[in-house]
């Protein structure tokens, strides 16, 4: 029977190996931190908006090359371009169509009469015929120069001002064939490059980052030269490199520590090889199952999964600890003896891990599946292969003997008064810490990007006046016209905030595509004003100039979206979604978080207009699921207690209380040191339930058995090493998770033997 199980499992492992080869060749790895977050199930249109905005910039790399004067800035731009071209990175200059502006002008020309800025509209409505005539005469006799139209096509010179308002959406201006801006004591050249592959397929080779650094060095060689770079490819490479380092540090570090412990305990190569094989197969099974269930595997899932090394080896430890000192012929009996406890331990751990999947966090679901599948894979390896391949003798070692004997010297809680006093004191300390505990749900805690990237991003946004992708207005309507009309109503309120300095401006689709009703009204207004102006000029000059004729129909969304002008604003037009139409209005120059409440007020009372603060919304969502998972921990403890009662009857509390106390001690510690409670802390506490109770299960299954304590001691120390290393993660969320696990595991590992049964007492 044992050989048949070994053969069946070998075939499954072979299939996993084949899948692993295919997986790593396909490079189906996700590095976007936002992929860990849940969709806002109450507002799918918000998710659609943010995804579209992100997709537009997913391959883009934006660089500002500056120097004290324009000539030096141009040389610096040439040096940066040459360095990027020769770097061998998957980058290419963004194609700039020199004729795009001319094409856009020609597209709009038939509709010139219905394109007015708010200031022009107000002036035309109040201007007298004398003012209009005077302005038209001034335009007629002003010195000749480059113009967008002839005088008869635009006698009041309205159109250049409309284009100037569109140009104000960006600080960059054409100059000597480049895009130029001035700020912070330098003249800057704007360069735009694109990744030839998806940003999240770049991997951890950091080729784009290396290319940018070469360009930075080339620019720095010019006196006063400075390069500022930002873009999703840089963040993607930083995340991939960071995850790769952490996988090596956490996974390999844990593996080395575990194997060293195995050597010290058993002084035999066979346990090292077999435990190592169980860990490798467990991780392989975990990755294959996760890849089969999800389109892509997140790199942070692999980082999280590296902590499995500190958990999955428990089964191998228990087998070899019980096998030590017994003849090889008894290995089957040893496995049968251990199987009930190992199955119960596996069940509690898998239930705790899978509980992560109840939250709608794609990343957490992956982690749950990865961890649960990895534990099952490691367990089946121990069950099917260890009795088959563990053929030699395994004598007891001095190290194992010392650990085994230490159980008898470990303090054991009794009904004596001193223990009651100690427990009362501990509960007082716990209560004090819980009273001081604060919560903080902030998506910024997930931010693990390098400081230099964040600083460059802020400086580039400040210089270019880029709109914020995290705070915006979502405008909804039953049809396209209603969306544009509601944008116009919103802009009227925002204009007052611009005048107050709350923001520097905004970017809206209706700036480029006015609603049809406004186009008709503006066409009538400009026609009346220009006819008066032309008549005044005719009276003053004795000539008979005539006003140009314009299109009879209005500019429609379908016509606009297929035009050369559409790329400037296309990403903000979401179009149909769920039977309605949507657009996004973006904001420029927000003066800090203090103004967000005033912007939120701007949407009050405007039907179909929603203020979106994505940072705040996701933070609220994290808080909601922190509370949900907190309730799940309570339910999980009750469920585990029921399982323990079914097995251990009245003694079940001995396996249950240490985990409960460990959780409370961890929370109290966070309260005393001022570390806030957040979602990832709660997730760590949830896993403590599944792993911590294993120690009590094995000590209750084998009361007074020194070999069981050897296995528990090794499992506890190796788990501490694993999660201690996870606390070194540069990702704040994982670091907090690791800290919670570390503190909880220490407390549970110390407390569990204190609650063991008296020697000779049966669990029934």
MARTORLO-67599 format. One line per 3 residues: number of its first residue (from 0); their letters; for each residue x negated, y, z negated of C-alpha. Coordinates in nm, 3 decimals. Each point is the difference from the previous one (the first is absolute). Last residue first. Layout:
N
NUM = a = X:Y:Z; ...
This chain:
764
763 = xxx = 1.005:1.098:-2.768; -0.329:0.182:0.044; -0.174:-0.252:-0.228
760 = xxx = -0.204:0.118:-0.302; -0.337:-0.166:-0.052; -0.194:0.322:-0.024
757 = xxx = 0.210:0.306:-0.077; 0.154:0.159:0.310; -0.176:0.277:0.189
754 = xxx = 0.105:0.363:-0.057; -0.349:0.134:-0.070; -0.121:-0.187:0.310
751 = xxx = 0.218:0.233:0.215; -0.101:0.330:-0.164; -0.351:0.048:0.141
748 = xxx = 0.092:-0.102:0.355; 0.318:0.204:-0.012; -0.176:0.318:-0.114
745 = xxx = -0.285:-0.034:0.251; 0.246:-0.084:0.279; 0.212:0.305:-0.077
742 = xxx = -0.292:0.240:-0.001; -0.140:-0.134:0.327; 0.337:-0.023:0.173
739 = xxx = 0.087:0.359:-0.087; -0.345:0.117:0.113; 0.030:-0.193:0.326
736 = xxx = 0.334:0.159:0.084; -0.139:0.344:-0.078; -0.296:-0.067:0.231
733 = xxx = 0.228:-0.139:0.268; 0.210:0.319:-0.003; -0.307:0.225:-0.012
730 = xxx = -0.160:-0.158:0.310; -0.376:0.013:-0.063; 0.025:-0.347:-0.152
727 = xxx = -0.216:-0.055:-0.310; 0.303:-0.119:-0.202; 0.017:-0.293:0.240
724 = xxx = -0.337:-0.099:-0.143; 0.153:-0.026:-0.346; 0.283:-0.191:0.161
721 = xxx = -0.231:-0.271:0.121; -0.229:-0.005:-0.303; 0.295:-0.018:-0.237
718 = xxx = 0.146:-0.285:0.202; -0.333:-0.185:-0.024; -0.009:0.047:-0.378
715 = xxx = 0.358:-0.117:-0.048; -0.033:-0.303:0.225; -0.322:-0.105:-0.173
712 = xxx = 0.157:0.031:-0.344; 0.318:-0.179:0.108; -0.199:-0.288:0.153
709 = xxx = -0.219:-0.036:-0.309; 0.312:0.024:-0.219; 0.159:-0.289:0.190
706 = xxx = -0.321:-0.200:-0.046; 0.015:0.061:-0.375; 0.338:-0.172:-0.029
703 = xxx = 0.163:0.113:-0.326; 0.338:0.028:0.166; -0.002:-0.113:0.367
700 = xxx = 0.321:0.127:0.159; 0.018:0.283:-0.253; -0.352:0.121:0.080
697 = xxx = 0.070:-0.037:0.371; 0.326:0.197:-0.016; -0.150:0.274:-0.217
694 = xxx = -0.270:0.068:0.255; 0.249:-0.005:0.287; 0.209:0.273:-0.173
691 = xxx = -0.260:0.258:0.095; 0.019:-0.070:0.371; 0.371:0.039:0.066
688 = xxx = 0.069:0.278:-0.250; -0.319:0.184:0.082; 0.125:0.021:0.357
685 = xxx = 0.286:0.224:-0.109; -0.237:0.214:-0.204; -0.207:0.066:0.312
682 = xxx = 0.312:0.100:0.189; 0.092:0.239:-0.281; -0.339:0.170:0.026
679 = xxx = 0.048:0.023:0.377; 0.328:0.184:-0.046; -0.126:0.262:-0.240
676 = xxx = -0.068:0.040:-0.372; -0.225:0.293:-0.077; -0.344:-0.041:-0.164
673 = xxx = -0.003:0.224:-0.308; -0.244:-0.213:-0.203; 0.258:-0.089:-0.268
670 = xxx = 0.283:-0.063:0.247; -0.205:-0.218:0.233; -0.113:-0.200:-0.302
667 = xxx = 0.363:-0.040:-0.110; 0.098:-0.132:0.343; -0.284:-0.252:-0.010
664 = xxx = 0.089:-0.106:-0.356; 0.364:-0.050:0.103; -0.095:-0.223:0.293
661 = xxx = -0.243:-0.202:-0.211; 0.267:-0.039:-0.270; 0.244:-0.148:0.251
658 = xxx = -0.268:-0.228:0.142; -0.105:-0.119:-0.348; 0.368:-0.055:-0.101
655 = xxx = 0.091:-0.247:0.275; -0.232:-0.296:-0.050; 0.061:-0.020:-0.376
652 = xxx = 0.366:0.087:0.048; 0.054:-0.334:0.175; -0.055:-0.193:-0.325
649 = xxx = 0.372:-0.048:-0.065; 0.055:-0.185:0.329; -0.323:-0.047:0.199
646 = xxx = 0.121:-0.091:0.349; 0.349:0.145:0.032; -0.095:0.277:-0.240
643 = xxx = -0.292:0.095:0.225; 0.227:0.030:0.303; 0.248:0.214:-0.198
640 = xxx = -0.285:0.219:-0.127; -0.119:0.047:0.358; 0.346:0.125:0.101
637 = xxx = 0.016:0.240:-0.297; -0.345:0.136:0.076; 0.097:0.042:0.363
634 = xxx = 0.314:0.195:-0.089; -0.208:0.242:-0.207; -0.256:0.028:0.279
631 = xxx = 0.280:0.054:0.251; 0.124:0.296:-0.200; -0.342:0.157:0.035
628 = xxx = 0.005:-0.090:0.368; 0.318:0.205:0.045; -0.138:0.290:-0.203
625 = xxx = -0.317:0.005:0.209; 0.220:-0.040:0.304; 0.178:0.326:-0.071
622 = xxx = -0.323:0.176:-0.082; -0.154:-0.113:0.329; 0.305:0.133:0.182
619 = xxx = -0.035:0.332:-0.177; -0.364:0.016:0.110; 0.103:-0.090:0.353
616 = xxx = 0.248:0.286:0.004; -0.244:0.248:-0.157; -0.271:-0.064:0.259
613 = xxx = 0.253:-0.007:0.283; 0.143:0.340:-0.091; 0.291:0.004:0.240
610 = xxx = 0.258:0.281:-0.004; 0.314:-0.109:0.183; 0.206:0.205:0.245
607 = xxx = 0.323:-0.152:0.137; 0.225:0.258:-0.165; -0.185:0.300:-0.136
604 = xxx = 0.126:0.074:-0.352; -0.336:-0.054:-0.163; -0.280:-0.042:0.256
601 = xxx = -0.186:0.316:-0.104; 0.011:-0.116:-0.363; -0.249:-0.276:0.082
598 = xxx = -0.237:0.264:0.135; 0.026:0.195:-0.324; -0.074:-0.319:-0.200
595 = xxx = -0.305:-0.069:0.214; -0.158:0.336:-0.077; -0.188:-0.115:-0.312
592 = xxx = -0.159:-0.288:0.193; -0.260:0.229:0.162; 0.027:0.288:0.246
589 = xxx = 0.148:-0.184:0.298; -0.174:0.129:0.311; 0.203:-0.162:0.274
586 = xxx = 0.332:-0.183:-0.014; 0.151:-0.266:0.226; 0.357:-0.025:0.129
583 = xxx = 0.089:-0.356:0.096; 0.278:-0.103:0.238; 0.282:-0.249:-0.014
580 = xxx = 0.297:-0.117:0.210; 0.268:-0.235:-0.129; 0.127:-0.348:0.089
577 = xxx = -0.244:-0.182:-0.223; -0.300:0.184:0.138; 0.012:0.211:0.315
574 = xxx = -0.277:0.253:0.070; -0.300:0.034:-0.229; -0.112:0.335:0.140
571 = xxx = -0.295:0.110:-0.211; -0.256:-0.206:0.192; 0.105:0.169:0.324
568 = xxx = -0.101:0.352:-0.110; -0.302:0.101:0.205; 0.036:-0.304:0.227
565 = xxx = 0.332:0.138:0.135; -0.132:0.297:0.202; -0.096:-0.208:0.308
562 = xxx = 0.368:-0.103:0.033; 0.173:-0.334:-0.058; 0.111:0.100:-0.351
559 = xxx = 0.128:0.337:0.128; 0.229:-0.143:0.266; 0.149:-0.252:-0.243
556 = xxx = 0.035:0.268:-0.268; 0.189:0.237:0.232; -0.106:0.346:0.123
553 = xxx = 0.318:0.186:0.089; 0.162:0.038:0.343; 0.015:0.305:0.227
550 = xxx = -0.374:0.030:0.041; -0.138:0.353:0.030; 0.031:0.295:0.241
547 = xxx = -0.250:0.285:-0.014; 0.110:0.352:-0.091; 0.007:0.260:0.276
544 = xxx = -0.206:0.312:0.060; 0.178:0.288:0.181; -0.242:0.290:0.013
541 = xxx = 0.066:0.357:-0.108; -0.265:-0.034:-0.267; 0.186:0.106:-0.315
538 = xxx = 0.347:-0.112:0.103; -0.130:-0.332:0.129; -0.199:-0.053:-0.320
535 = xxx = 0.312:0.063:-0.210; 0.202:-0.243:0.215; -0.270:-0.266:-0.041
532 = xxx = 0.004:0.044:-0.378; 0.381:-0.019:-0.017; -0.006:-0.313:0.213
529 = xxx = -0.275:-0.137:-0.224; 0.206:0.051:-0.316; 0.318:-0.157:0.142
526 = xxx = -0.188:-0.296:0.150; -0.204:-0.050:-0.316; 0.312:-0.023:-0.216
523 = xxx = 0.191:-0.220:0.243; -0.296:-0.240:0.032; -0.043:0.006:-0.378
520 = xxx = 0.364:-0.100:-0.056; -0.022:-0.277:0.261; -0.327:-0.135:-0.142
517 = xxx = 0.139:0.023:-0.352; 0.299:-0.218:0.091; -0.227:-0.245:0.183
514 = xxx = -0.220:-0.051:-0.306; -0.353:0.138:0.038; -0.266:-0.243:0.130
511 = xxx = -0.354:0.117:-0.081; 0.079:0.173:-0.328; 0.291:-0.243:-0.041
508 = xxx = -0.251:-0.285:-0.039; -0.133:0.162:-0.317; -0.342:0.097:-0.132
505 = xxx = -0.024:0.206:-0.316; -0.177:0.304:-0.136; -0.237:0.146:-0.257
502 = xxx = 0.173:-0.137:-0.306; 0.129:0.151:-0.327; -0.133:0.338:0.115
499 = xxx = 0.328:0.186:-0.064; 0.045:0.072:0.374; -0.054:-0.368:0.072
496 = xxx = 0.266:-0.082:-0.261; 0.246:0.236:0.172; -0.076:-0.162:0.335
493 = xxx = 0.072:-0.337:-0.161; 0.364:0.092:-0.056; 0.055:0.097:0.364
490 = xxx = -0.196:-0.308:0.104; 0.256:-0.227:-0.169; 0.289:0.144:0.200
487 = xxx = -0.201:-0.040:0.323; -0.080:-0.362:-0.087; 0.370:-0.061:-0.052
484 = xxx = 0.070:0.125:0.351; -0.269:-0.227:0.145; 0.143:-0.307:-0.173
481 = xxx = 0.353:0.093:0.108; -0.108:0.027:0.363; -0.168:-0.342:-0.005
478 = xxx = 0.308:-0.182:-0.129; 0.157:-0.103:-0.330; -0.272:0.182:-0.184
475 = xxx = -0.285:-0.054:-0.244; -0.292:0.226:-0.093; -0.286:-0.137:-0.210
472 = xxx = -0.199:0.275:-0.169; -0.366:-0.054:-0.084; -0.252:-0.071:-0.275
469 = xxx = -0.249:-0.286:0.045; -0.116:0.072:0.357; -0.107:0.357:-0.092
466 = xxx = -0.034:0.235:0.294; -0.349:0.095:0.120; -0.126:0.353:-0.065
463 = xxx = -0.318:-0.076:0.195; -0.240:0.128:-0.265; 0.195:-0.131:-0.300
460 = xxx = 0.072:-0.337:0.158; -0.368:-0.041:0.087; -0.104:0.093:-0.351
457 = xxx = 0.248:-0.240:-0.165; -0.095:-0.289:0.227; -0.372:0.065:-0.050
454 = xxx = 0.049:-0.008:-0.379; 0.200:-0.323:0.019; -0.264:-0.164:0.217
451 = xxx = -0.281:0.112:-0.232; 0.185:-0.136:-0.305; 0.012:-0.354:0.140
448 = xxx = 0.353:-0.143:0.032; 0.144:-0.191:-0.295; 0.345:0.151:-0.011
445 = xxx = 0.243:-0.240:-0.164; 0.021:0.222:-0.309; 0.116:0.273:0.239
442 = xxx = 0.325:-0.195:0.022; 0.085:0.128:-0.346; 0.205:-0.178:-0.263
439 = xxx = -0.121:0.103:-0.342; 0.135:-0.149:-0.322; -0.108:0.089:-0.353
436 = xxx = -0.084:-0.223:-0.296; -0.031:0.181:-0.334; 0.286:-0.192:-0.165
433 = xxx = -0.131:-0.326:0.148; -0.338:0.066:-0.160; 0.152:0.063:-0.341
430 = xxx = 0.221:-0.310:0.025; -0.300:-0.214:0.091; -0.200:0.132:-0.297
427 = xxx = 0.296:-0.071:-0.232; 0.042:-0.348:0.154; -0.367:-0.078:-0.066
424 = xxx = 0.033:0.111:-0.361; 0.306:-0.223:-0.048; -0.187:-0.292:0.161
421 = xxx = -0.293:0.048:-0.236; 0.233:0.024:-0.303; 0.181:-0.319:0.100
418 = xxx = -0.335:-0.170:0.051; -0.121:0.107:-0.343; 0.322:-0.129:-0.162
415 = xxx = -0.051:-0.357:0.122; 0.252:-0.144:0.247; -0.276:-0.120:0.232
412 = xxx = -0.185:0.144:0.296; -0.305:-0.198:0.101; -0.353:0.140:-0.007
409 = xxx = -0.243:-0.167:0.242; -0.242:-0.230:-0.178; 0.169:-0.318:0.124
406 = xxx = 0.003:0.140:0.353; -0.375:0.061:-0.013; -0.061:-0.377:0.015
403 = xxx = 0.103:-0.014:0.367; -0.216:0.300:0.093; -0.303:-0.155:-0.168
400 = xxx = 0.064:-0.336:0.169; 0.039:0.163:0.342; -0.336:0.173:-0.042
397 = xxx = -0.169:-0.318:-0.124; 0.122:-0.188:0.305; 0.239:-0.295:0.018
394 = xxx = -0.082:-0.263:0.260; 0.162:0.003:0.345; -0.048:-0.335:0.171
391 = xxx = 0.036:-0.026:0.375; 0.294:-0.032:0.241; 0.184:0.332:-0.006
388 = xxx = 0.088:-0.013:0.372; 0.336:-0.177:-0.019; 0.117:0.120:-0.342
385 = xxx = -0.086:0.358:0.104; 0.155:-0.013:0.345; 0.379:-0.015:-0.025
382 = xxx = 0.079:0.168:-0.333; -0.289:0.249:0.000; 0.063:0.098:0.363
379 = xxx = 0.373:0.018:-0.069; -0.064:0.246:-0.285; -0.228:0.221:0.210
376 = xxx = 0.257:0.017:0.281; 0.285:0.069:-0.244; -0.200:0.279:-0.162
373 = xxx = -0.085:0.152:0.338; 0.362:-0.018:0.118; 0.117:0.189:-0.309
370 = xxx = -0.273:0.263:0.028; 0.041:0.066:0.372; 0.380:0.001:-0.018
367 = xxx = 0.001:0.249:-0.286; -0.271:0.215:0.159; 0.195:0.011:0.325
364 = xxx = 0.315:0.095:-0.183; -0.195:0.268:-0.182; -0.124:0.149:0.327
361 = xxx = 0.348:0.005:0.155; 0.143:0.171:-0.311; 0.370:-0.084:-0.020
358 = xxx = -0.035:-0.133:-0.358; 0.109:-0.361:-0.052; -0.327:-0.123:0.147
355 = xxx = -0.190:0.077:-0.319; 0.215:-0.262:-0.173; -0.183:-0.246:0.222
352 = xxx = -0.310:0.042:-0.214; 0.180:-0.065:-0.329; 0.185:-0.301:0.140
349 = xxx = -0.327:-0.136:0.140; -0.171:0.035:-0.339; 0.284:-0.164:-0.195
346 = xxx = 0.023:-0.288:0.248; -0.374:-0.061:0.012; -0.019:-0.017:-0.380
343 = xxx = 0.294:-0.243:-0.009; -0.162:-0.215:0.270; -0.334:0.002:-0.182
340 = xxx = 0.163:-0.101:-0.326; 0.185:-0.292:0.158; -0.306:-0.107:0.211
337 = xxx = -0.265:-0.023:-0.273; 0.058:-0.363:-0.100; 0.054:-0.106:0.362
334 = xxx = -0.329:0.164:0.094; -0.187:-0.167:-0.285; 0.150:-0.338:0.095
331 = xxx = -0.130:0.041:0.355; -0.347:0.099:-0.128; -0.018:-0.305:-0.230
328 = xxx = -0.231:-0.207:0.223; -0.258:0.280:-0.006; -0.072:-0.065:-0.366
325 = xxx = 0.094:0.267:-0.255; -0.236:0.256:-0.160; 0.141:0.293:0.196
322 = xxx = 0.323:-0.083:0.185; 0.213:0.222:-0.225; -0.229:0.300:0.059
319 = xxx = -0.031:-0.100:0.367; 0.376:0.003:0.057; 0.071:0.308:-0.206
316 = xxx = -0.272:0.199:0.172; 0.122:-0.105:0.345; 0.350:0.119:-0.082
313 = xxx = -0.126:0.331:-0.140; -0.203:0.072:0.317; 0.299:0.172:0.158
310 = xxx = 0.003:0.282:-0.254; -0.329:0.191:0.011; -0.051:-0.070:0.369
307 = xxx = 0.350:0.134:0.058; -0.148:0.347:-0.060; -0.113:-0.005:0.363
304 = xxx = 0.367:0.005:0.089; 0.024:0.363:-0.108; -0.283:0.093:0.235
301 = xxx = 0.152:-0.216:0.273; 0.339:0.163:-0.051; -0.181:0.336:0.005
298 = xxx = -0.108:-0.085:0.355; 0.362:-0.033:0.104; 0.098:-0.307:0.199
295 = xxx = 0.194:0.064:0.320; 0.315:-0.141:0.157; 0.102:-0.168:-0.324
292 = xxx = 0.117:-0.355:-0.079; -0.265:-0.191:0.197; -0.278:0.235:-0.113
289 = xxx = 0.101:-0.044:-0.364; 0.005:-0.381:0.029; -0.341:0.004:0.172
286 = xxx = -0.156:0.239:-0.253; 0.122:-0.194:-0.303; -0.103:-0.335:0.150
283 = xxx = -0.350:0.135:0.058; -0.019:0.151:-0.350; 0.102:-0.332:-0.156
280 = xxx = -0.236:-0.191:0.228; -0.292:0.216:-0.111; 0.096:-0.031:-0.368
277 = xxx = 0.051:-0.375:0.014; -0.332:-0.043:0.183; -0.181:0.202:-0.267
274 = xxx = 0.156:-0.216:-0.272; -0.112:-0.311:0.192; -0.354:0.122:0.065
271 = xxx = -0.058:0.131:-0.352; 0.159:-0.309:-0.156; -0.236:-0.224:0.206
268 = xxx = -0.319:0.195:-0.063; -0.011:-0.101:-0.364; -0.100:0.187:-0.314
265 = xxx = 0.365:-0.016:-0.120; 0.054:0.315:-0.206; -0.294:0.213:0.106
262 = xxx = 0.048:-0.099:0.364; 0.372:0.076:-0.003; -0.067:0.338:-0.159
259 = xxx = -0.253:0.079:0.273; 0.257:-0.105:0.263; 0.253:0.241:-0.147
256 = xxx = -0.244:0.291:-0.014; -0.114:-0.057:0.359; 0.361:-0.020:0.121
253 = xxx = 0.099:0.314:-0.191; -0.284:0.199:0.152; 0.078:-0.139:0.345
250 = xxx = 0.364:0.103:-0.021; -0.033:0.327:-0.191; -0.315:0.144:0.154
247 = xxx = 0.039:-0.144:0.350; 0.370:0.076:0.020; -0.075:0.343:-0.142
244 = xxx = -0.257:0.078:0.265; 0.232:-0.109:0.280; 0.287:0.199:-0.150
241 = xxx = -0.212:0.314:-0.011; -0.119:-0.047:0.356; 0.355:-0.054:0.127
238 = xxx = 0.135:0.298:-0.194; -0.278:0.228:0.124; 0.053:-0.124:0.356
235 = xxx = 0.372:0.072:-0.017; -0.055:0.343:-0.156; -0.241:0.099:0.279
232 = xxx = 0.234:-0.138:0.269; 0.292:0.199:-0.153; -0.165:0.334:0.071
229 = xxx = -0.213:0.274:-0.149; -0.330:0.168:0.081; -0.171:0.321:-0.112
226 = xxx = -0.337:0.081:0.157; -0.231:0.282:-0.111; -0.280:0.192:0.169
223 = xxx = -0.163:0.291:-0.181; -0.325:-0.048:0.191; 0.043:-0.289:0.249
220 = xxx = -0.137:-0.328:-0.139; 0.322:-0.034:-0.201; 0.189:-0.053:0.328
217 = xxx = -0.213:-0.300:0.095; 0.033:-0.144:-0.352; 0.378:0.035:0.013
214 = xxx = 0.008:-0.167:0.343; -0.197:-0.292:-0.138; 0.240:-0.012:-0.297
211 = xxx = 0.298:-0.001:0.237; -0.148:-0.294:0.192; -0.061:-0.191:-0.323
208 = xxx = 0.360:0.056:-0.107; 0.125:-0.119:0.338; -0.217:-0.311:-0.017
205 = xxx = 0.103:-0.084:-0.356; -0.047:-0.374:0.063; 0.280:-0.071:-0.248
202 = xxx = 0.273:-0.072:0.250; 0.112:0.237:0.275; 0.333:-0.176:0.051
199 = xxx = 0.180:0.235:-0.239; -0.086:0.307:0.205; 0.140:-0.165:0.312
196 = xxx = -0.255:-0.016:0.278; -0.151:0.262:0.233; -0.025:0.243:-0.289
193 = xxx = 0.072:0.354:0.107; -0.200:0.322:-0.008; 0.102:0.361:-0.056
190 = xxx = -0.250:0.285:-0.031; 0.084:0.343:-0.144; -0.284:0.252:0.014
187 = xxx = -0.045:0.223:-0.305; -0.146:0.345:-0.065; -0.105:0.028:-0.361
184 = xxx = 0.048:0.219:-0.307; 0.296:-0.191:-0.143; 0.198:0.030:0.323
181 = xxx = -0.010:0.050:0.374; 0.169:-0.215:0.259; -0.091:-0.138:0.340
178 = xxx = 0.125:-0.258:0.249; -0.246:-0.018:0.287; -0.017:0.120:0.361
175 = xxx = -0.163:0.329:-0.091; 0.263:0.069:-0.264; 0.343:-0.163:-0.037
172 = xxx = 0.162:0.053:-0.341; 0.019:-0.220:-0.313; 0.212:0.119:-0.293
169 = xxx = 0.292:-0.216:0.108; 0.374:0.071:-0.028; -0.084:0.360:0.097
166 = xxx = -0.020:-0.115:0.364; 0.378:-0.044:0.006; 0.050:0.354:-0.133
163 = xxx = -0.242:0.132:0.263; 0.205:-0.180:0.266; 0.311:0.190:-0.110
160 = xxx = -0.197:0.325:-0.009; -0.120:-0.057:0.355; 0.364:-0.052:0.110
157 = xxx = 0.155:0.322:-0.121; -0.186:0.250:0.217; 0.305:0.228:0.036
154 = xxx = 0.011:-0.016:0.381; -0.048:-0.380:0.010; 0.062:-0.138:0.349
151 = xxx = -0.004:0.348:0.155; -0.338:0.075:-0.158; -0.167:-0.311:0.145
148 = xxx = -0.054:-0.296:-0.222; -0.255:-0.163:-0.233; -0.232:0.299:0.032
145 = xxx = -0.373:0.045:0.050; -0.081:0.368:0.033; 0.128:0.322:0.151
142 = xxx = -0.003:0.303:-0.224; 0.340:0.093:-0.151; 0.237:0.185:0.234
139 = xxx = 0.283:-0.253:0.022; -0.029:-0.116:-0.361; 0.026:0.361:-0.122
136 = xxx = 0.297:0.059:0.228; 0.173:-0.312:-0.139; -0.062:0.110:-0.359
133 = xxx = 0.138:0.346:0.069; 0.308:-0.145:0.169; 0.071:-0.232:-0.292
130 = xxx = -0.044:0.277:-0.251; 0.229:0.234:0.201; 0.261:-0.275:0.042
127 = xxx = 0.005:-0.035:-0.380; -0.156:-0.297:-0.180; 0.208:-0.173:-0.270
124 = xxx = 0.069:-0.346:0.147; -0.319:-0.004:0.207; -0.208:0.059:-0.313
121 = xxx = 0.165:-0.279:-0.204; -0.041:-0.252:0.282; -0.360:0.102:0.054
118 = xxx = -0.077:-0.050:-0.371; 0.174:-0.340:-0.005; -0.209:-0.109:0.304
115 = xxx = 0.171:-0.024:0.336; 0.007:-0.265:0.273; 0.328:0.040:0.188
112 = xxx = -0.127:0.232:0.280; -0.305:-0.217:0.067; 0.211:-0.300:0.102
109 = xxx = -0.114:-0.021:0.363; -0.362:0.054:-0.119; -0.003:-0.277:-0.264
106 = xxx = -0.132:-0.273:0.228; -0.245:0.237:0.168; -0.143:0.102:-0.336
103 = xxx = -0.030:-0.365:-0.106; -0.185:-0.085:0.321; -0.240:0.292:-0.049
100 = xxx = -0.063:-0.117:-0.356; -0.062:-0.359:0.108; -0.236:0.095:0.287
97 = xxx = -0.318:-0.042:-0.203; 0.116:-0.343:-0.109; -0.209:-0.080:-0.307
94 = xxx = -0.097:-0.364:-0.023; -0.101:-0.088:-0.351; -0.369:-0.080:0.002
91 = xxx = -0.067:-0.374:-0.033; -0.084:-0.214:-0.298; -0.067:-0.371:-0.052
88 = xxx = -0.342:0.081:-0.153; -0.320:-0.041:0.202; -0.150:0.313:-0.154
85 = xxx = -0.105:0.160:0.330; 0.326:0.188:0.065; 0.037:0.103:-0.364
82 = xxx = -0.351:0.145:-0.011; 0.047:0.186:0.329; 0.330:0.150:-0.116
79 = xxx = -0.152:0.107:-0.331; -0.296:0.168:0.172; 0.233:0.177:0.246
76 = xxx = 0.217:0.123:-0.286; -0.308:0.125:-0.186; -0.111:0.191:0.309
73 = xxx = 0.347:0.157:0.026; -0.003:0.093:-0.369; -0.342:0.160:0.042
70 = xxx = 0.134:0.225:0.277; 0.311:0.084:-0.202; -0.184:0.113:-0.312
67 = xxx = -0.047:-0.130:-0.356; 0.056:-0.363:0.103; 0.293:-0.241:0.003
64 = xxx = 0.099:-0.335:0.148; 0.357:-0.101:-0.085; 0.076:-0.364:0.070
61 = xxx = 0.328:-0.187:0.046; 0.009:-0.377:0.051; 0.326:-0.139:0.136
58 = xxx = 0.089:-0.367:0.017; 0.291:-0.007:-0.249; 0.102:0.362:0.055
55 = xxx = 0.320:-0.058:0.197; 0.072:-0.322:-0.187; -0.006:0.183:-0.334
52 = xxx = 0.264:0.254:0.105; 0.213:-0.280:0.138; -0.038:-0.205:-0.317
49 = xxx = 0.088:0.299:-0.219; 0.318:0.066:0.195; 0.109:-0.363:0.016
46 = xxx = -0.053:-0.036:-0.374; 0.215:0.305:-0.061; 0.266:-0.143:0.235
43 = xxx = 0.009:-0.317:-0.209; 0.142:0.200:-0.293; 0.143:-0.220:-0.277
40 = xxx = -0.242:-0.285:0.066; -0.298:0.230:-0.051; -0.253:-0.240:0.145
37 = xxx = -0.222:-0.148:-0.263; -0.369:0.076:-0.033; -0.294:-0.229:0.069
34 = xxx = 0.000:0.102:0.367; -0.072:0.353:-0.120; -0.355:-0.112:-0.087
31 = xxx = -0.068:-0.065:0.371; -0.264:-0.273:0.023; 0.188:-0.281:0.175
28 = xxx = -0.186:-0.307:0.125; 0.104:-0.213:0.297; -0.352:-0.035:0.138
25 = xxx = 0.105:-0.260:0.265; -0.328:-0.192:-0.029; 0.033:-0.013:-0.378
22 = xxx = 0.345:-0.155:0.027; -0.089:-0.256:0.266; -0.290:-0.137:-0.204
19 = xxx = 0.212:-0.003:-0.316; 0.278:-0.192:0.178; -0.241:-0.279:0.090
16 = xxx = -0.118:-0.015:-0.362; 0.357:-0.012:-0.129; 0.071:-0.294:0.232
13 = xxx = -0.307:-0.177:-0.141; 0.127:0.067:-0.352; 0.330:-0.162:0.092
10 = xxx = -0.180:-0.305:0.139; -0.214:-0.024:-0.315; 0.315:0.022:-0.216
7 = xxx = 0.147:-0.300:0.178; -0.326:-0.193:-0.035; -0.037:0.075:-0.373
4 = xxx = 0.363:-0.093:-0.065; -0.056:-0.332:0.180; -0.314:-0.063:-0.205
1 = xx = 0.186:0.061:-0.326; 0.279:-0.239:0.096
